[in-house]
Amino acid sequence: MEKLFAKDLMTKDVVTVDVPSGRDDILKVLKRTGISGVPVVEGKKKKLLGMITRKDILRNPDESQVALLMSKEPVTISPDTPVSEAVEILAERNVRRLAVVEKGNLAGILSVSDIVGTVAKLHDVREIRNGFVDKHTLAVWEETPLPVVGRIMELGGVDALPILNSDNVLTGIISERDLIRLSHIEDDVHTSDFSTGTDDDEWTWESIRDNYSITYGVSKVELPNRPVKDGMIRRVLAVPRNAEVSDCALKMKRGRVDQMPVIDNDGRLCGMLFDRVLIQALIR
């Protein structure tokens, strides 16, 4: 295959958010588009200011300011960066997308999903069990509450979890995209009470109590307290351990998924195949 550069595969028509924008606005964009992150830009030339992802929102449910949520120094490459080099950067920095920048302005986004299609065209017949399957797989019971599932994903550093029933049979899968889809904004009002008095001196001069109250709104992202089976994807796209690299990449591209459970001959879960690992076929 001829040498490819970032400009050959990158998405040029990028969904972006401007400053100032609110977290709730970005959440709506992520839900509507299904993408995992958006660049934060300024002005008509789209000067890149940062990047905000699903992880940023899920890990900071109480934060609403984009300036505090976004990564202010996102990983960037130039349009002439070789795709093979971009794959190495994606693996090294453990990110899903690279901002393609020219003269400080956003020219496009090169994501893992952009590169998967190239792997599908390689006609790579290597079996995925030879170095591509993550065997240290986390899984959860289908009755696990969604907030607990979100926390497990955060602690485990994974983008998706396979779901098992009481018989250890694979019944579904849930990803960060699904958590965002299921989340909602919870609003509340808190009141803080400040007083010049103390426990020993309850009343101040002339028996006037000095009380000062400040009322402020609190808004945070919440996951419903329901079992994960209510929100998981039930039609799971799974592959056997002897599946070929390019065939798996093609299934991911067509199915628009970031990961696929790997099953043995008895249909039992034995690992996960992630697109971020699969694209490393370009450099192995």
Phi, psi and omega in degrees: 000138181296156183294132181249150179239165182306320182295341180281333186243343188295154173275121184270325180273081189269136172284122182231167172235145180263164171260139358275142173224155179259160178302321182297324178295318181292321178300320178296320179296315180297320179292319184290319186266334183080003179282162187263350180191156179225142175286146175257121187233170180221132175080173182294330180278358178058058173296126184284124179253331182178187180220137177234134186237172175301320180300319181301319182285316182292328182277346180229065187295339181269351184266132181244349182275121182299324181299331180267340180274323189284156171278119186279346178233070181294155179289128182234156174222171177262164179300336183264010176290128177299143181299324179299321177291322178297321178299318178296320180293318179301318180290316183294319184267355179054052177235165183257349183211152177236130176284126178267114189241138177228117182056039176082355182251148183288123178256338181172183177230131173250113183247169177302318181295332177293328185274336181303321180299327178292320178297324180297334182270358184285340188057041180280113185264008177297144179278141186295337180292347179268066172099003182247344183269132175274106184276343179271070189264133171273142175218156180230156177286146186292347177266000180295131180297145182304317178300326178290320178299316178300320179292321178297318179296321179294312181294325181277349180065035181245155181267345183204157179226132170286150183246132181244150173267188184294343178264012181064025178265137179293120182242349181180186179210149177225140183234173175303323180301320180291322179297319177296318180299323184273345186284161176215165180266124178256123180254143180211165177237126179248150177235128176256136183245120180245133183226148176273352180278171177230173179297326182276337183231080189292328184248139181268185183307135180063026174059029178255122180280125180266099179244139177229124181244138176237124179253132182215152181274146177235129180229129180214159179278130182236145170257138181296144180277068179233158179295148184299335181297337179284342183239354184286161173274121186272331179273087188274132175269099183248158181226153176281166183295334182267013177295150183271150186305307184293325177296319179294319178298321179295319179295321178296317182295313182289324181276352181054048178240156181262347184204158177219134173294146178251130184240156178269190184295338179265006180080012180273144179294130178228004178165182178230145175247117181255144181298327181294337176272321183299323182292346178288355172299338179289339185239002179262000000 
